[in-house]
Amino acid sequence: MLARVLSGSVIGIEAFVVDVEVDIARGLPSFSTVGLAEGAVRESKDRVKTSIRNSGYEFPSDRITVNLAPADVKKGGTGFDLPMALGILAANRLLPRAPLADYLIVGELSLDGVIRPIQGALSLAVAARDAGLKGIFVPEANAPEASVVEGFPVYAATTLPAVVEILAGRREAKPWEIDVSALFGRQDACEDFRDVRGQENAKRALEVAAAGGHHLLMTGSPGAGKTMLARRIRGILPDMDISEALETSKVYSVSGLLRESCALITQRPFRAPHHTISDAGLIGGGRHPKPGEVSLAHNGVLFLDELPEFRRHVLEVMRQPMEEGYVILARAQASVVYPANFMLVAAMNPCPCGHLGDPRRECTCTPDQVYRYRSRISGPLLDRIDIHLEVPPVPYEDLSGERPGRSSGEMLDGVLMARAAQSERFRGELTRTNADMGPRQMRLHCALDAEGRRILERAVNRFGLSARAYARILKVARTVADLTSSERIQADHLAEAIQYRGMDRSPFR
């Protein structure tokens, strides 16, 4: 007897429908799974067998063959437990086969028939909707995240007998409901820039970075406030729209990081990995590929403190995603693509002792030590960072003063104004911010007058700037112009952008 159940699997953050074909035939008792099933799928036979028996159903003493189609694509995870069990019951005439073709069904079975959560439920719900199915059954813990796919019925699966009763028509099931708009209205409070004493020039550079989505590197003595500034940058970024929230939530869903109380990632992520992280932890990968920190920071901020302390080969793997906005993990069986459109905010000391350029403390490092320290960051990586910001020590007058600095709300107003100008400029295109502009868009939107061309020519010739650094200056200048509501890039906008290339002017580079 043959039965067919629809399930799904995930590659990267995208899911596809899998036909789970179950055949029960005469022969010696056996249970085999074919169709490029990975270890967790092959092990499911013991969970499925025990779960069916402990749920009060008869397990057939015949030859059972389970095929996962398409058979040329590798499939992993534990989500095939439930569809396999239902397929066996249907093939054994304990469950009607007709409803099984209308729903996508996923879930991991415990030995007593309870259905446990899986990873990637959100992506599977999107795939089921796109396939034109009537609904999806997911573990109850995954129902909130799957139900954010509006207009598509999501049913919570609690136990194997409960799902059988629903599919057999003996129990009514109501789709899980969630108010997506309420999720966007629930925002955590961010730390305010008002608490940062002094550092008005640094705040301005962070405002420019947030307005144009530019990568930023802060250099300054210990205690100057680099980390304090970085942790507040999320508070001046625009709120995510529904498409950005779904993209980011898919990454967290396949990573198993979506909590039941957080069905959708509605705030821009802020990821701050330690400098001991491996390249697979940062970029993603492993034996069973998982998203790395650059993907978990998708549509948000990736903060790398003490940048030179990261191993050089770990930093170098960021070069491609910083340019392209995605990560490609090539494997023998297939290539996995993860989104990685993040804003890099990095911080470092100016030298090993940290006091180079500090007027209050003497630097004890030799020029050779400073050179070796800064050389841990390669030129190609530094070229990809738009803004190089020097953060000086805060004088006592600013620390002890009562006058508050600019607040996050005031800075956010400027960022939103600049982002609105960019949304209008790139209407109908995939580009969202000035940092993402390509050569064609730069020719259209970054034209310079005669004075601007002379200023930029002197900077390129004097500091030996690369073609990439030249492009970064134009993009930052375009953002500075947007913050002043200027249609064209003026000389003062260009001068401000050039001053943000401090590392290019350093004698130790």
PyMOL commands that set and color helices and strands:
alter all, ss='L'
color gray80, all
select helices_A, chain A and resi 39-42+44-54+81-91+98-101+121-130+140-146+160-167+180-185+193-195+200-212+226-230+233-236+242-254+279-283+293-296+307-309+312-316+319-324+367-374+379-383+396-400+408-425+434-436+439-445+450-463+467-483+491-499+502-505
alter helices_A, ss='H'
color red, helices_A
select strands_A, chain A and resi 2-11+14-25+30-34+63-69+103-105+108-109+115-116+135-139+154-157+216-220+270-271+284-285+290-291+301-304+326-330+335-339+343-348+387-391
alter strands_A, ss='S'
color yellow, strands_A
deselect
rebuild
show_as cartoon
